[in-house]
Amino acid sequence: MNLINQHQRDIPHPIVGIGHSMGGTQLAQLALWHPRLLDSLVLIDPIIQIPNPSISLAGLSTKRRDVWPSRGDATTRFKKSKFFQSWDPRVLDLWIEHGLRDIPTELHSKEEGSTSDQRATLTTSKHQELFSFVRPSYLARDWESFNDQDTEQNKDCPDYPFHRPEPPKIFRHLPELRPSTLFVFGKQSEFSSLERRQEKMLTTGTGVGGSGGAAAGRVQGETLDCGHLIPMEKVSECADVISSFVGKEMRRWRDQQESFKKYRENMSRRQQITIDGKWEEKVKLGDEYLKKL
């Protein structure tokens, strides 16, 4: 938000926010903070729900390996891993290029006595990744006087000692989402069961300040035959549904801008900056209401 505000001339409207997983969650929060900043949203399997969505992710990433003898060794292992078999090869190559860094790092020091340490580690450590997934609720937070834990989030596993307050909070505010929204779901995603897909489609944009929702043609959903990692697995299919949505949104935006321009052109400058002729008469209704109190 600050970047766009600081560089408004370089980032003109219409602005479309596209985010996957946690990125989609963050864009939805941004749109709730600043309803007119983004004109449209593409939320790809976003983490927006009440049940704690990160239980499976946190467990897997905690056990994740994060140091390899060399970049070449890491590359070989990644390409043989079952986890990466469903990825588009182009995406995997980019991930290997940018997802690894050489040691030493702050976390991993150079091996003593070694003149040519070839080891590689993750560009973003698994620890930082885990901190983004969940927050520990088993640690005393004496410096904080507020409680950000959602009582409903872990109701199915009340003893689970981790939480993440944003997904349920944003879910409850989906009715207020103003930008047109395209949801791209993964059919096999653990975060997008039929129930989870339906609740997003039925509620998004339907409240006060919202877009009007699916009934007004402002919320759409597409489900692709893959898991949660849609942009990594279904590159072309994902691009196709997004480009189709964005094309329609650009036409809608241009029509809306043209209508507003004509409306303003029919007004004098004085009319544009002052209350209209009926205002004084209409505002008297408020005085009559106050007299009855």
Secondary structure, DSSP 4 states (H G I P E B T S, - for coil): -HHHHHTTTTSPSP-EEEEETHHHHHHHHHHHHSTTT-SEEEEES----SS-TTHHHHHHHHT---EES-HHHHHHHHHH-GGGTTS-HHHHHHHHHHHEEESP-SSSPPPTT-SS---EEESS-HHHHHHHH-EESSS--TT--S----TTTTTTSTT--EE-SHHHHHHHTGGG--SEEEEEEETT-TT--HHHHHHHHHHTT-STTS---GGGT-EEEEEESS-S-HHHH-HHHHHHHHHHHHHHHHHHHHHHHHHHHHHHHTS-HHHHHS--TTHHHHHHHHHHHHHH-
